[in-house]
């Protein structure tokens, strides 16, 4: 399966001069917090209080308190974000932001696109990344193609790995629990002289439960019992930085992950199958930064390559008992490599100007091989490649001490396809004496057709147009009582056109089984709310998030698949004594439809979890996680199982 493609890239230059605003805005205590800095919203470190877009930052301590197996459970805490998993831990997880399709959410790893080039829709499987290697996650909601190009229609999820700083810190975390689960994570990070470093290694395994039908009464009674679909995952990560002084910095990173997981056909006479998926992910990047003209201009050049491989050992049973087992191997691979230049110009009272260029190439293919009962040759089923060259600019302009404006634009030229341009404008207005930030943003999004949609021999259409969207949001971030009560409220609206859909009618004679067309239109709107109350200082806090989503197919006026109108999470943070945290939480979702045209409904649910951790000393910390304490029976996706009552516990040593 592993064909090797040379990965190299080139892109360059251009910049000018000046310096960032020196007029300082009066800042609230919250803005002054260095943790309230994000990178994703403006392609460079920016205080959230100066950002007009809706952005959420999930920090390392929040990540470690959540499910150590699943990025999905972490992202479900973010308003406007929905993640669905098809069954047991390690199963495919797809991310949707503000009702956009999964392939319309751009996922970055340290700022580098990792959406799967070989997938029909180009979505990223969140189960490939283990939470244990993540330092923080930044979620930027709304159309962001003016900053990041194709796929950033619904929003951007930027997964940021650990980075060393200061004295060496070593960590070892062990966990075990229900469903035969065990996990071991080790890391070291720090710096010495001009060098910084961070290394992590992680191993996880679980017997899991059946992806199909587990704890679904109507299926267990008629088709059970079911076999378990387990998972094994190994991940390794390394990052080295060098600050040469005089404004010259280098950074080199590598991440590798491999996963083996069981899955089920989930349809037919025998939906519970012994199919196995093997997935591998590799990314390498190098970055150089140079400050010039007395730090008024920063040049950054990044070179990157990543690869995703999927091997499906598919088993499908059919026919009268005893059934015939049809076994087929499906192999998919996708490479992405390229380079990006970004120049940041600091223009004194005229703000900051970012100029950049990017060149990227994607190559993907697939093979199939019949193993039994009728063996056949290994056959290429799809191959394609395309390049994308981009130019982008972003101007951030302060107006007085309270107002920050930004205006960005981007041009993306996809080889042998239509060039598309996008724009974005934001405004943030601060009233620090009231603890208030008013914000608004508007922008357009674009998504180039995937390689499969263009080059599949059976279904591909070469002249597909990019999908397009336009979106708006307006919001308020408010603090009361010296920020003991904070909340964020956002209203949004998006329109999508030229969406690529698969249909069987109207295709050329050479495609009798169907083809892809630019035919679909959709509209989403809604409200996002996040709030936190420090009820008793040092003892009790209350936090919550809620999303209302109205998502309709404009051709049929029916609700889009897998979009719940109401979702929310409510949690208490209780600290009975110093070093002891108890966090009960409830995650809720309303009814939704698994399939288009409001087919295959799943019922609303509420799941009750509790996390607790206790610091034995400055070195050792015990933790425990109780999932689905009430043993609620629910489905995220129709006919796919979800966890029952489960307990996990472990210890973390940090020195």
C-alpha positions, 0 to 999 in steps of 0.5 A: 500500500505504501507508495512513496511520493517525494515531498518538497516544497517552495514558496517565497517572499515579499514584505515591507516595514513598520511596527505594531500599535503602541497605543495601549488599550485599557485592559481588563484583568481577563484580557491581561491574562496571558492564557487568553491569547489565541493564534488561530483567529488572526494567524498570529498571537492575539488577545481574545479581547482584541478578536472580533471572531467567535473563538474558544480556547481549550487548555491542557488542564481541561483536556486532561480532565476529559476522556483520555481516549477521545478528542470528540468528548473534548470538542463537545464542550464547545458551543457551536461544535458537534462531534459524532462517533460511530460506536465504540472508543476509537471509532470514526469521529466527524466534526461539524461547526455551526451546522456545516458538513464535516468536510467543511470544517478545517482541522489543523495540527500546529497550523497545518491542514490535516483533512484527509485527501483520500476521503470522499468529502475530505473530512478528518477522523478525530480518533487519529489524534490522542488527547495526551499529546495535545497542549491546547485546542483553539476553535474558530467559528464561522467562515474562515477561508479568507485566512486558511483557504479551502474547507474553512466554511463552518470554522477551524479547529486548530490542535496545538501540541506541547512546546518546551519552556523553562526547567525540564518537566517530566510526566507519566500518566497511567489509567485503566478501567471499564471495557478492558481499557488501559492507557500509558502516556509519558512526556518530557518538555523544557529548554536549555540555553537556546534550545527547547524540546518536547517529547511524548509517547502514548499507548492505549488499548480497550476491548471496547464494545460492539460498534453496532447495536450495543445497548440498543434494546430493539437490536439486542433483542432481535440480532444480539448478542454482539461481539466487541470491537476493540482498539489499540493506538500508539502515538509519538510526538517530538518538537525541537526549537532553537532561538539563535538570538537576534530575532532568528528562530527555528522549529521542527516537529514530527507526529506519528500515530497508528491505530487498529480498531474493529468496526461493523458493517451496520447493515444487511442481514448480519450487520455485526461483522468482524471487520478491522481498520488500520489507520496511520498518520504522519506529519513532519514540519519545519518552520523558520522565523526572522525578525527584521527592521528592528522587529518591525517585520517578521518573516516566517517560512514553513515547510510541511508534509503529512500522510494518512493511510487507511486499511480496511479489512472488510468482512461482510456476511450474506445469504441463508444460514450458514452465511457466506463471508465476503472478505475484501481489502480496501486500501486508501492513502493520501499525501499532502506537502507544501510550503507557506510564507507569512510576513507580519508588518507592524505599522504603529498606529496603523496596526498590523498587516499580514501578507502571505503565500502558500503552495500545496499539493495533494495526492491520493489513491485507493486499491481493493482486493477480493480475498474470499470466497472468490480471490481476485487481483489487487486493483487500483480503484481511484487516483488523483492529484491537484495543487493549490496556490494561494495569496492572502492578506489580513489587516488589523487596524486599531481605532482609538483605544477601544475598537479593533477592526480587521479585514482579510482576503484570499485567492486560491487557485486549484489546478484545473479547477475554478479559482475562488476568492474569499474575504472576512471582516471583524470588529471588536469593541471593548468597554473595560470599565463595564467588563464588556466586549462587543464583537461582530464578523462577516465573511465568505467560505470556499471548499474545493472539490475533493480528489475523489469527487473529481477523479473517481473513475465511477463517480467523479466529475472533473469540472465541479465548482468550489462550494461557497458560503457567506456567514455573519455573527454578532456577539457579546462577552460580558463579565460581572463582579470582577469576572466572577460571572462571565458569559458569551452570547453569539448569534450566527447565520450562514448560507451555503450554495453550490454544495456538492451532492451525489445523485443517480439521475442526469449523469453521463452514460459512462456513469450509470451508478451516479455522479457528483453535481453542484446542486445543493443549497443549505442555510443554518442559523442559531445561538451559542451561549457559554457561561461561568459563575464563581459561586463560592470563591475557591470552593464552587464554580458553575459552567455551561454551554448551549447551542441552538441550531436551525439547519435546513436543506433549502431544496426540501426545507427538511432538517440536515442530517446529524444536526441536533437543534439543541445541545448543551453541557452543564458542569460544577467544579467543586474543590472541598479542599486544596488539591481536590477537584470534583466535577459532575457534568451533564451532557444533553442533546435533542432529537436528530436525524441520522440520514438526509430527508429526516430519515433514521431518527435518534432520540434526545438524551442526557448523560451524567459524568463525574471527574475527580482528581486529588493531589497527593503531593506536588508530584503525584495526582490521583484521578478517576472518571465515572461515565454515564452514571445513570446508565442512560441508553442513547445513540449519537448515530442510529444503530451505533452503540454508546458507553454504558456505566463505566469507571476509569482511574489512574495516577499522574506523576509530574517532576 
